[in-house]
Amino acid sequence: MHIFTIGYEGATMDGFIAALQTAGVARVIDVRALPLSRRPGFSKSSLAASLAEAGIDYRHLKALGTPKPGRDAAKRGDVATLEAVYADQLELPEAQAQAAIMLDLAREMPSALLCYERDPCHCHRTLLLEAVGEGAEVTDLYV
């Protein structure tokens, strides 16, 4: 299984969609707890509509997002706290169920995990794949 990751920090919608299409991504799996954004076009409804126009499926898996203390830690660059908070999140039954759904979705078609941070080393999407993506080939896309 091959899973892509992508962050939209600093991206335009055109550049974001072009990066997905160039990589052959057919589905975006949004792993934000709150699929809202101050960046135009990257909130859930408008993002889903733009992706649909480009022929890309969109799914949101809220339980795979980072709780507020983890997001705050990430903003501060406090990776240790982010890792601890997110590890606790992944222990929740709903997160475990959605992690299984995420893997099933990624097996169906080329998929990219979406979050805000451009650098995957500063994002929970890397922690998610380290925890549940055993054996998956991971490619980080940059916009």
C-alpha positions in Angstrom: 0.0 0.0 0.0 1.2 3.5 -0.9 -0.1 6.5 1.1 0.7 10.1 0.4 0.6 13.0 2.8 0.2 16.7 2.1 -0.1 19.9 4.0 -1.7 23.0 2.6 0.3 25.6 4.6 1.2 28.4 2.2 -0.6 26.6 -0.7 -3.0 27.9 -3.3 -5.9 25.7 -4.2 -4.6 25.4 -7.8 -1.2 24.4 -6.6 -2.6 22.0 -4.1 -4.8 20.2 -6.6 -2.0 20.2 -9.2 0.3 18.4 -6.7 -2.3 15.8 -6.0 -3.0 15.2 -9.7 0.7 15.0 -10.5 1.1 12.3 -7.9 -2.0 10.4 -9.1 -3.9 10.9 -5.9 -7.6 10.0 -6.3 -8.8 10.6 -2.7 -7.9 13.1 0.1 -8.4 11.8 3.6 -8.7 14.9 5.9 -7.2 14.0 9.3 -7.9 17.4 10.9 -9.9 17.4 14.1 -11.4 20.7 13.0 -11.7 20.9 9.2 -11.8 24.7 9.2 -9.2 27.0 7.8 -8.4 30.7 7.5 -6.9 29.9 4.1 -9.5 30.4 1.5 -10.8 27.2 0.0 -9.4 24.8 2.6 -12.4 24.5 5.0 -14.3 21.2 4.6 -17.2 22.2 2.3 -15.3 24.3 -0.1 -12.3 21.9 -0.1 -14.6 19.0 -0.9 -16.3 20.9 -3.7 -13.0 21.9 -5.3 -11.6 18.4 -5.0 -14.9 17.0 -6.6 -14.5 19.4 -9.5 -11.0 18.0 -10.0 -12.3 14.4 -9.8 -10.8 13.7 -6.4 -12.8 12.1 -3.6 -12.8 13.7 -0.2 -13.3 12.0 3.2 -13.0 13.5 6.7 -12.0 11.3 9.6 -12.3 13.6 12.6 -11.2 11.1 15.3 -7.7 11.0 13.6 -7.2 14.7 14.2 -5.1 16.2 17.0 -6.9 17.4 20.1 -6.4 21.1 21.0 -3.4 20.5 23.4 -1.6 18.7 20.7 -2.3 21.4 18.1 -1.1 24.0 20.6 2.1 22.0 21.2 2.7 21.7 17.4 2.3 25.5 17.0 5.0 26.0 19.7 7.3 23.4 18.1 6.9 21.1 21.1 7.1 17.8 19.3 7.3 15.7 22.6 4.0 17.0 23.8 2.4 16.6 20.4 3.5 13.0 20.3 2.2 12.3 23.8 -1.2 13.9 23.2 -1.6 12.2 19.9 -0.6 8.8 21.3 -3.4 9.2 23.8 -5.8 10.2 21.0 -4.9 7.0 19.0 -5.8 4.8 22.0 -9.5 6.0 21.8 -11.9 3.4 20.3 -13.2 5.9 17.8 -9.7 6.8 16.6 -8.8 3.1 16.2 -12.0 2.5 14.2 -11.3 5.5 12.0 -7.6 4.4 11.5 -8.9 1.1 10.2 -11.3 3.0 7.8 -8.4 5.2 6.7 -6.3 2.2 5.8 -9.2 0.6 3.9 -9.8 3.8 2.0 -6.1 4.1 1.1 -6.2 0.5 -0.2 -9.1 1.3 -2.5 -7.4 4.1 -4.4 -4.3 6.3 -4.2 -4.9 8.5 -1.2 -3.3 11.5 0.6 -3.7 12.3 4.2 -4.3 16.0 4.6 -3.5 18.4 7.4 -2.3 22.0 7.6 1.5 21.8 8.3 3.7 21.8 5.2 6.5 19.9 6.9 5.3 16.4 7.8 7.9 16.2 10.6 5.9 18.8 12.5 2.5 17.1 11.9 0.5 14.4 13.4 -0.1 12.7 10.0 3.5 11.3 10.3 2.7 10.1 13.8 -0.5 8.5 12.6 1.3 6.6 9.8 4.1 5.5 12.2 1.4 4.1 14.6 -0.9 2.4 12.1 0.6 2.4 8.7 2.9 -0.6 9.1 4.2 -1.7 5.8 2.8 1.3 3.9 5.1 3.2 1.5 4.7 6.9 2.4 5.4 9.8 0.0 5.1 13.3 1.4 3.9 15.8 -1.2 4.9 19.5 -1.0 3.0 22.4 -2.5 
